[in-house]
């Protein structure tokens, strides 16, 4: 197993150009960090400039898997890919409504933040994302929207501009 030292966790990061919402027949492109070749492959290896070009053409770009490097979480991979293509925002889908003052699955009295700074997320050790991912977004002036992705329409709603969950900036 050549990738035994790499912990691969599944994640999908979807980047959509604004023109994709106008045309409902928009095509999508799936980029992966580690390409598993087969005669029915639906993905292509990640190349930054190709991803940007697909966005410029109004296509939906989906990044799947991590970076393929050990010690990098899927949150860091998402932040890295977003920074590489100069995304306007990172959308993080979770099991809870947004960022809370403590774990809402353990503490019924946890308060939901509608907005919070990168600095406060780090100082309060809120654990919504790892430190590398938060710092990467902060350094690239890229806000993060954290929302509950388990609700049927929330992903669509956040992609169409509804301000769900918590904004980290």
N, C-alpha and C positions, 0 to 999 in steps of 0.2 A: 504494500500500500504506500505509494509515494506521498500521499498527503496526510499521513498519520499524525504529524505534529500540528496540523492545522485543524482547528475546530470549525467546521462548516455549519452554520446555522442558516436555515432558509429565511430569506426576507425578499420583499419586492419593493423597489422604489420606482415609482411611476412619475415621469416628468412629462408634462403636457404643455404644448404651446397653446397660446390663447386661441389661435385659429382652429384648433381641434374641436372646440365647442361649437363652432359655426357649421362645420361639415360633419354630419353624423356618419359618413362613410369613411372616416379617417382610418388609415392603416396604422398598425403598431409594430414596433421593432423590439425584440428581446435581446438584451446584451447580457453576457455572462462572463465572470472572471476566469472560470475554468471550463473550457469547452469539452464536452463529452460528444465525440463525433459518432454519428450514426447516419444511415441513409434517410432517416426521417427527422433530422435535426431541425428544430424551429428557432434556434438561437444562433447568434453570431458572437465572436469574441469581442470584448469591450475594447474599443478604440475611441478615445475622447473626441477627436475631430469628426469621426463618423457619427457619433451620438449627437453632437451639435448640429451637424448637417441635416440629420433626420428631423430634429426639432425645427430648424429653419424651413424645412419643407412642410411643416404643419403636422408631422406624424407624432404619435404617442411613443415615448421611449420608456422602456421598462428595464430596470437593472435587477438582476436576480443573483442570489447567493452573496457571499461576502467578498472580501478583496482577494482571497486566496492566500493570505499571509497569516502566520500565527500571531496571536496576541492582539488582533484587531477585531473588535466586536462588530456586529451588524449595524449598530448605531453609528459607529465610526465610519464604516463603509458607506452608509447612506449619506453622512455628512461630507465625506470625501468626494463622492460622485457628484453631489449637489454643488460643492465648491468648484469642482473641475469644469462643470458646464455653466457656471455662473447662474445658478438657480436663484429665484427671488425668495424662496422660503423652503424649509424642510417641514413636511407633514408627517408627524409620528402618530401612528395608529396604535392604541393600547387597549387594555381591558377595562380601564376606568375613564371617567369623564375628562380628565385633564391632570394638571399638577396639583397635588394636595400638600398641606403642611406636614402630613405624615401618611403612612400607608393606609388608605381608606378601607382596604380589605381586612385590616387588623384593628383600626381605630375608627369607630362610628362618629367621633367628634372631629375628625380631620376636616380642615377647611380647604375648599377648592379656590385656587387662585384664577382670576380671569386673565391677569397679566402679571409677569414677574421678570426680573432681570436675570441675565446669565449669572452675574455675580451672586445674587441671592440664591439661585439654584445650587451653586457650588458651595457657598458659605453655610447654607442650611443643610447641606448633604441630602437633598431631596431624592436623589437616586433615580430620577426620571430617565437619564441617559448617562453614559460614562463620561468622565472628565475630558477625555480626548475629543469626543464628539461635541460636547458643549463648547469647548475652547475653539475647535475648528470653526464652528458656526459663528461664534463671537468674533473671531479674528477676520472672518470673511463678511461680517455685518449681514448675516443671513438669519432672519428670525426663524423660530421653530413653533409650529402649531401642534399641540398635543391634544388628541381627542379620542373618544371611545369609538373604535372601529368595529365593535361587535354589534352595533345597532344597524339595522338594515339600510337606512338611507344616509348614514353619517359620512361615509367616504364620498359619495356623490355630493352631498351638501357642502362639505369642506372644499372639495375641488371647484365648486361653483361659487365660492366666495363667502359662504356663511361662516360666521365667526364662532365656531364651536370650541369648547374646551378652554385651553390656556395658551396664551401667546407668550413665548419667551423671547425677549429682545433686550 
